């Protein structure tokens, strides 16, 4: 699948993979900062943003999409960064194709299979329940979401996925049905043979439980010598909660 992507800068390529319900636009500020040194490519994953929709939504398909992007843009010795869902996809790709990746950065996700996350299902249900016939602006959508999504920050994150389908109608860019039907696939573990022996950086939020202390030994088995950095008081959206500290860690790691 040919993915929509945003590109900035020149130099060694850095590919950034967003998380579930995200899109490339979430990473534009970060990408522009990195583009002072690197060629930054930020795709929308399938069923997200401006990329095509498909009933198939699992890690093998995400990995195939990334391979197509790498081949289309003739990327070599790339740096790969992924957050959450994008982080798992990045680990799948790096473990299967270590010769293509020079350095790996994973933001707040581990290898383990997770039980279905109630919050993700609640967010999906909230988005599916939006009646766009009753919405003439994003603020109208926001009012509908308020009944079940209490966090304004989280609603603003979701609302980035609202667009004008035509001159009179708003809609979700997300393929909510496909994501909903394949949600269990998102929580699968990364069970890939082999190791990725090149430099790897894991960045976790101190207030998040996506990378627990008990996950670290397995991470270091699959990614020998991996560094794990914790940003105190940051949530799962560690790059949004502490953008300066997150950027500093990534820039220093890639620049070594």
C-alpha positions as CSV (number, residue, x, y, z in Angstrom):
1,X,0.0,0.0,0.0
2,X,1.4,3.4,-1.0
3,X,1.2,5.6,2.1
4,X,0.7,9.4,2.3
5,X,3.7,10.9,3.9
6,X,5.3,14.3,4.7
7,X,8.9,15.0,4.0
8,X,11.3,17.6,5.4
9,X,15.0,18.2,5.0
10,X,17.9,16.3,3.4
11,X,20.6,13.9,4.6
12,X,20.4,10.5,6.3
13,X,16.7,9.4,6.4
14,X,14.7,9.3,9.5
15,X,11.3,7.6,9.3
16,X,8.7,8.3,12.0
17,X,5.7,6.0,12.6
18,X,2.8,7.5,14.7
19,X,0.6,5.5,17.1
20,X,-3.0,4.4,17.0
21,X,-5.5,7.2,16.3
22,X,-2.5,9.4,15.3
23,X,-1.4,10.8,12.0
24,X,1.7,12.3,10.5
25,X,0.6,15.8,11.4
26,X,1.2,15.0,15.1
27,X,4.9,14.8,14.4
28,X,5.4,17.8,12.1
29,X,7.0,20.1,14.7
30,X,9.3,17.4,15.8
31,X,10.1,16.4,12.2
32,X,10.9,20.0,11.2
33,X,13.3,20.3,14.1
34,X,15.1,17.1,13.1
35,X,15.1,18.2,9.4
36,X,17.9,20.7,10.2
37,X,20.2,17.6,10.1
38,X,18.3,14.8,8.5
39,X,15.8,13.9,5.8
40,X,12.6,13.2,7.7
41,X,9.8,11.1,6.3
42,X,6.5,10.8,8.3
43,X,3.9,8.6,6.8
44,X,0.3,8.1,7.8
45,X,-0.2,4.5,8.6
46,X,-2.9,2.6,6.7
47,X,-6.4,3.4,7.9
48,X,-5.1,6.7,9.4
49,X,-4.7,10.2,8.1
50,X,-4.6,10.5,4.3
51,X,-3.4,7.0,3.6
52,X,-5.7,4.4,2.0
53,X,-8.1,2.3,3.9
54,X,-8.1,-1.5,4.1
55,X,-10.0,-4.2,5.9
56,X,-6.6,-5.7,6.7
57,X,-4.9,-4.1,9.7
58,X,-2.2,-6.0,11.5
59,X,1.6,-5.8,12.0
60,X,2.5,-7.8,8.9
61,X,0.5,-5.4,6.8
62,X,2.1,-2.4,8.5
63,X,5.5,-3.9,8.0
64,X,4.8,-4.5,4.3
65,X,3.6,-0.9,3.9
66,X,6.9,0.4,5.5
67,X,8.9,-1.8,3.1
68,X,7.0,-0.3,0.1
69,X,7.8,3.2,1.4
70,X,11.5,2.3,1.9
71,X,11.7,0.9,-1.6
72,X,9.7,3.8,-3.2
73,X,12.0,6.4,-1.7
74,X,15.2,4.3,-2.1
75,X,16.0,4.7,1.6
76,X,19.2,3.2,2.9
77,X,20.8,3.1,6.4
78,X,17.7,4.7,7.8
79,X,16.9,5.7,11.3
80,X,13.5,4.4,12.4
81,X,11.4,5.9,15.2
82,X,8.0,4.6,16.3
83,X,5.6,5.5,19.0
84,X,3.2,2.9,20.5
85,X,1.5,1.1,17.6
86,X,4.2,2.6,15.3
87,X,6.9,1.4,17.8
88,X,5.7,-2.2,17.5
89,X,5.6,-1.9,13.7
90,X,9.2,-0.5,13.8
91,X,10.4,-3.3,16.0
92,X,8.8,-5.9,13.6
93,X,10.6,-4.2,10.7
94,X,14.0,-3.9,12.4
95,X,14.0,-7.5,13.6
96,X,13.0,-8.8,10.1
97,X,15.2,-6.4,8.1
98,X,18.1,-5.3,10.4
99,X,20.3,-4.6,7.4
100,X,18.0,-1.7,6.4
101,X,18.0,0.1,9.8
102,X,21.0,1.8,11.3
103,X,19.4,3.0,14.6
104,X,16.1,2.4,16.2
105,X,14.1,4.6,18.6
106,X,11.0,3.2,20.3
107,X,8.7,5.6,22.2
108,X,6.8,4.0,25.1
109,X,5.9,0.5,23.9
110,X,7.3,-3.0,24.8
111,X,7.5,-6.3,23.1
112,X,4.8,-8.0,25.2
113,X,1.3,-8.9,24.3
114,X,-1.1,-6.7,26.1
115,X,-4.6,-7.4,27.3
116,X,-7.3,-5.4,25.4
117,X,-7.1,-1.8,26.5
118,X,-10.4,-0.6,27.8
119,X,-9.5,3.0,27.1
120,X,-8.8,2.3,23.4
121,X,-12.2,0.6,23.0
122,X,-13.9,3.5,24.8
123,X,-12.3,6.0,22.5
124,X,-13.3,3.9,19.4
125,X,-16.9,3.7,20.7
126,X,-16.9,7.4,21.3
127,X,-15.7,8.2,17.8
128,X,-18.1,5.7,16.2
129,X,-21.0,7.2,18.1
130,X,-20.5,10.8,16.7
131,X,-23.4,11.9,14.6
132,X,-21.9,14.1,11.9
133,X,-25.3,15.1,10.7
134,X,-25.5,17.1,13.9
135,X,-22.0,18.6,13.5
136,X,-21.2,21.7,11.4
137,X,-17.8,22.4,13.1
138,X,-15.1,20.6,15.1
139,X,-16.5,22.2,18.3
140,X,-19.8,20.4,17.6
141,X,-17.9,17.1,17.4
142,X,-16.0,18.0,20.6
143,X,-19.3,18.6,22.4
144,X,-20.4,15.1,21.4
145,X,-17.2,13.5,22.6
146,X,-17.3,15.3,25.9
147,X,-19.9,12.8,27.2
148,X,-17.4,10.0,27.3
149,X,-14.0,11.5,26.7
150,X,-13.4,13.8,29.7
151,X,-9.8,14.7,28.9
152,X,-9.7,17.9,26.8
153,X,-6.1,17.0,25.7
154,X,-7.2,13.6,24.5
155,X,-10.2,15.1,22.6
156,X,-8.0,17.5,20.9
157,X,-5.8,14.6,19.8
158,X,-8.8,12.8,18.4
159,X,-10.2,15.9,16.7
160,X,-7.1,16.1,14.5
161,X,-8.7,13.2,12.6
162,X,-11.8,15.2,11.7
163,X,-11.9,16.6,8.1
164,X,-14.3,18.1,5.6
165,X,-15.4,15.1,3.4
166,X,-17.2,17.6,1.1
167,X,-18.3,21.2,1.4
168,X,-21.1,20.4,3.8
169,X,-20.0,17.3,5.7
170,X,-17.4,16.5,8.3
171,X,-16.2,13.0,8.9
172,X,-13.4,10.9,10.5
173,X,-10.3,10.3,8.4
174,X,-9.7,7.1,10.4
175,X,-11.1,3.8,9.1
176,X,-12.9,3.2,12.4
177,X,-14.6,0.0,11.3
178,X,-11.4,-1.7,10.3
179,X,-9.6,-0.5,13.4
180,X,-12.4,-1.7,15.6
181,X,-12.6,-5.1,13.9
182,X,-8.8,-5.6,14.2
183,X,-8.3,-4.0,17.6
184,X,-7.0,-7.3,19.2
185,X,-4.2,-7.4,16.6
186,X,-2.9,-4.1,17.9
187,X,-2.2,-5.7,21.3
188,X,-0.3,-8.7,19.9
189,X,3.2,-9.1,21.1
190,X,6.3,-8.8,18.9
191,X,7.2,-12.4,18.5
192,X,9.9,-12.3,15.9
193,X,13.0,-14.6,15.9
194,X,16.5,-13.1,16.0
195,X,17.9,-9.9,17.4
196,X,18.6,-6.4,16.4
197,X,22.2,-5.7,17.4
198,X,22.4,-2.0,16.3
199,X,22.0,1.0,18.6
200,X,18.5,1.1,20.1
201,X,16.9,3.7,22.4
202,X,13.7,3.1,24.3
203,X,12.0,6.2,25.8
204,X,9.2,5.6,28.3
205,X,6.9,7.9,30.2
206,X,7.4,7.8,34.0
207,X,3.6,7.8,34.4
208,X,3.0,5.2,31.8
209,X,2.7,1.4,32.2
210,X,3.5,0.5,28.6
211,X,7.2,-0.3,29.4
212,X,7.4,-1.8,32.9
213,X,10.6,-2.6,34.7
214,X,9.8,-6.3,34.2
215,X,9.8,-5.7,30.4
216,X,13.4,-4.4,30.2
217,X,15.3,-7.8,30.4
218,X,13.3,-9.1,27.4
219,X,13.9,-5.8,25.5
220,X,17.6,-6.1,26.1
221,X,17.6,-9.8,24.9
222,X,16.1,-8.8,21.5
223,X,17.9,-5.5,21.3
224,X,21.3,-6.2,23.1
225,X,22.8,-3.1,24.6
226,X,19.6,-1.1,24.3
227,X,19.3,2.0,26.3
228,X,16.1,2.7,28.3
229,X,15.4,6.3,29.3
230,X,12.5,7.5,31.4
231,X,11.0,10.9,31.2
232,X,9.5,11.6,34.7
233,X,5.8,12.6,34.9
234,X,5.3,12.0,31.2
235,X,2.3,9.8,30.1
236,X,2.2,7.3,27.2
237,X,2.2,10.3,24.9
238,X,5.7,11.1,26.1
239,X,6.7,13.1,23.0
240,X,3.8,15.4,23.5
241,X,4.1,15.8,27.3
242,X,7.8,16.6,27.3
243,X,8.7,17.7,23.7
244,X,12.0,19.4,24.6
245,X,13.4,16.5,26.6
246,X,12.2,13.9,24.1
247,X,13.7,15.8,21.2
248,X,17.0,16.2,23.1
249,X,17.2,12.4,23.8
250,X,16.5,11.5,20.2
251,X,18.8,14.1,18.7
252,X,21.7,13.1,20.9
253,X,21.2,9.4,20.3
254,X,21.0,9.8,16.5
255,X,24.0,12.1,16.4
256,X,26.4,9.9,18.1
